[in-house]
């Protein structure tokens, strides 16, 4: 799917439609000292079974891709809900 690098959409901080630059959201590195990560590691330890069942085969073929929109006027970042795509391409946009 081709997605334009710039989209004119609503900015909740400016309270009007403005130009937004588009990038693909990438999750950051997980923090080893975060409470959830420590709890997960603690539950995985020992001789007991795994905390969650190991998946034998893939249930989904694609991952959900989230778009990160940054307002050109105020710099506010908002995420556009993820859609399932095999391939995404950011293209130069022709604005009306």
C-alpha positions, 0 to 999 in steps of 0.5 A: 500500500502506498501512503503519502509522506504528508497528510492534512488531518486534524490536530487535537492540540491546534484544534484544526486541520494541519499538515502532518508528516508521516512515518512508520511507528517502531517500538522502542527497546524494552526496559529490563527494569520496568515492573512488567518486564521484571514480573514476566522474567520472574514468572518464566524462571524455574522448573514449572511450565511456561507462563503462556503456551508456545505457539506451534504455527503462525496464526497471522501472516501480516503484522499491524502497521501503525502510522506516526503523524507529527503536526508541522505547526506544533510538533504534536505526535499522534498514532493512526490505528494499525492496519494489516499490511504485507508491504507499505511504501511512503510516497511523495504526496501531491497536495490539493 
